[in-house]
Amino acid sequence: MKSHFPVSTVLVLGVMSVFLIASGCINTQATEKVSLTPSPTADLTPNAPSSPSSAPADRIEVFHFHPTQQCYSCKTLGAYAEKTINESFSGEVESGRLIFRHVNIYLPENAELVKKYGVTGSSLWIGLYNASGFSKEENVNVWYKIDNETEYKTYLKGVIEKRLNGT
């Protein structure tokens, strides 16, 4: 039986897949099926924290977790998050109430933090410390906004403000 794809096409696709897996842009450890496109009626509010609490935050951590080699989207995700925090929350950063970091998931010095958050690939996580303790959430909705910096920053600013105020 004759193949419908030339050997060169199959080889190129195979090499690209290996590169994306090795760079961390494709999460090979995922156990859930995830839709890459939200449905028209999908709720695009961020995922609920792991321990729901309506108390205002004593401290918030925003981490852009990434592999050593990053694709354009991964770099953009982190750059927009950093800009949002620097432009909108400088007072909270100066006081230590809000922390932002880019965290390479493959560096040994970050292993404990990666384990604490349960990170498996490039992602944006928010850790919340308040009277109820610690909770964490991965915000996947920012990925849908990386093609529009203003929309991304407005969205993330709103999420962080809600976490700071306990709403």
C-alpha positions as CSV (number, residue, x, y, z in Angstrom):
1,M,0.0,0.0,0.0
2,K,1.4,3.4,-1.0
3,S,1.8,6.1,1.7
4,H,0.0,9.4,1.2
5,F,2.8,11.4,2.8
6,P,6.3,11.7,1.4
7,V,9.0,10.4,3.7
8,S,10.5,13.8,4.0
9,T,7.3,15.2,5.4
10,V,7.0,12.5,8.0
11,L,10.7,13.0,9.0
12,V,10.2,16.8,9.3
13,L,7.1,16.3,11.5
14,G,8.9,13.8,13.6
15,V,11.9,16.0,14.2
16,M,9.6,19.0,15.1
17,S,7.7,16.8,17.6
18,V,10.9,15.7,19.3
19,F,12.1,19.4,19.4
20,L,8.8,20.6,21.0
21,I,8.8,17.8,23.5
22,A,12.4,18.4,24.5
23,S,11.9,22.2,24.8
24,G,9.0,21.7,27.1
25,C,6.4,23.3,24.9
26,I,4.5,20.0,24.8
27,N,3.7,18.4,28.1
28,T,4.2,14.7,27.8
29,Q,3.3,14.0,31.4
30,A,-0.3,15.3,31.2
31,T,-2.9,12.8,32.3
32,E,-6.0,14.8,31.4
33,K,-7.3,15.5,27.9
34,V,-7.2,19.2,27.4
35,S,-9.0,21.1,24.7
36,L,-6.8,23.6,22.9
37,T,-9.7,25.8,21.9
38,P,-12.2,27.0,24.4
39,S,-15.9,26.4,23.5
40,P,-17.9,29.5,22.7
41,T,-19.6,29.2,26.0
42,A,-16.5,28.4,28.1
43,D,-16.0,30.2,31.3
44,L,-12.7,32.0,31.0
45,T,-12.3,32.9,34.6
46,P,-9.1,31.5,36.1
47,N,-9.1,28.1,37.7
48,A,-10.2,28.0,41.3
49,P,-7.4,28.0,43.9
50,S,-6.6,24.6,45.4
51,S,-8.0,25.7,48.8
52,P,-10.8,28.1,48.2
53,S,-10.7,31.1,50.5
54,S,-12.2,34.6,50.3
55,A,-9.7,36.1,52.7
56,P,-7.5,38.9,51.4
57,A,-4.0,37.8,50.5
58,D,-1.1,38.3,52.9
59,R,1.2,37.5,50.0
60,I,0.9,36.4,46.4
61,E,3.5,34.7,44.3
62,V,3.2,34.8,40.5
63,F,5.6,32.4,38.8
64,H,6.3,32.0,35.1
65,F,7.6,28.4,35.0
66,H,9.4,27.6,31.8
67,P,11.9,25.1,30.3
68,T,15.5,26.1,29.3
69,Q,14.6,26.5,25.7
70,Q,11.4,28.5,25.2
71,C,9.2,29.0,22.1
72,Y,7.8,32.5,21.2
73,S,4.5,31.8,23.1
74,C,6.3,30.8,26.3
75,K,8.6,33.9,26.2
76,T,5.6,36.1,25.5
77,L,3.6,34.6,28.4
78,G,6.3,35.5,30.8
79,A,7.2,38.9,29.4
80,Y,3.6,40.1,29.5
81,A,3.1,38.8,33.1
82,E,6.3,40.6,34.2
83,K,5.1,43.9,32.5
84,T,1.7,43.6,34.1
85,I,3.1,43.3,37.5
86,N,5.8,46.0,37.1
87,E,3.3,48.5,35.6
88,S,0.3,47.8,37.9
89,F,1.6,46.4,41.2
90,S,4.9,48.2,41.9
91,G,3.8,49.1,45.4
92,E,2.9,45.5,46.3
93,V,6.2,44.3,44.8
94,E,8.2,46.9,46.8
95,S,6.4,45.9,50.0
96,G,6.9,42.2,49.4
97,R,3.2,41.4,49.2
98,L,3.6,40.4,45.6
99,I,6.4,38.4,44.2
100,F,7.1,37.6,40.5
101,R,9.8,35.3,39.1
102,H,10.7,33.5,35.9
103,V,11.5,29.9,37.1
104,N,13.4,27.5,34.9
105,I,11.9,24.1,35.7
106,Y,15.1,22.2,34.9
107,L,17.5,24.0,37.2
108,P,18.2,22.0,40.4
109,E,17.8,25.0,42.6
110,N,14.2,25.3,41.5
111,A,13.2,21.6,42.1
112,E,11.5,22.3,45.4
113,L,9.4,25.1,44.0
114,V,8.5,23.0,40.9
115,K,7.4,20.2,43.1
116,K,5.4,22.5,45.4
117,Y,3.4,23.8,42.5
118,G,3.2,20.5,40.6
119,V,4.6,22.1,37.4
120,T,5.2,19.9,34.3
121,G,5.8,22.5,31.6
122,S,5.6,26.1,30.6
123,S,2.9,27.8,32.7
124,L,1.8,30.7,34.8
125,W,0.9,30.0,38.4
126,I,-0.4,32.1,41.3
127,G,0.3,31.1,44.9
128,L,-1.8,32.7,47.6
129,Y,-1.0,33.0,51.2
130,N,-3.7,34.2,53.6
131,A,-5.3,33.4,57.0
132,S,-6.5,30.0,55.5
133,G,-3.0,29.0,54.5
134,F,-1.5,28.4,51.1
135,S,-3.4,27.8,47.8
136,K,-2.2,27.7,44.2
137,E,-3.8,27.9,40.8
138,E,-2.5,27.5,37.3
139,N,-3.9,30.2,35.0
140,V,-4.3,28.7,31.6
141,N,-6.5,31.4,30.2
142,V,-3.5,33.8,29.7
143,W,-2.4,31.5,26.8
144,Y,-5.5,32.6,24.9
145,K,-4.6,36.2,25.3
146,I,-0.9,36.3,24.2
147,D,-1.8,37.6,20.8
148,N,-3.1,40.9,22.4
149,E,-0.8,42.4,25.0
150,T,-3.4,44.9,26.2
151,E,-6.1,42.3,26.7
152,Y,-3.6,40.0,28.4
153,K,-2.4,42.7,30.9
154,T,-6.0,43.8,31.6
155,Y,-7.1,40.2,32.3
156,L,-4.1,39.3,34.5
157,K,-4.3,42.6,36.4
158,G,-8.0,41.8,37.2
159,V,-7.1,38.3,38.4
160,I,-4.3,39.5,40.7
161,E,-6.5,42.4,42.1
162,K,-9.2,39.8,43.0
163,R,-6.6,37.6,44.7
164,L,-5.1,40.5,46.7
165,N,-8.6,41.7,47.8
166,G,-9.9,38.2,48.6
167,T,-12.7,38.1,46.0
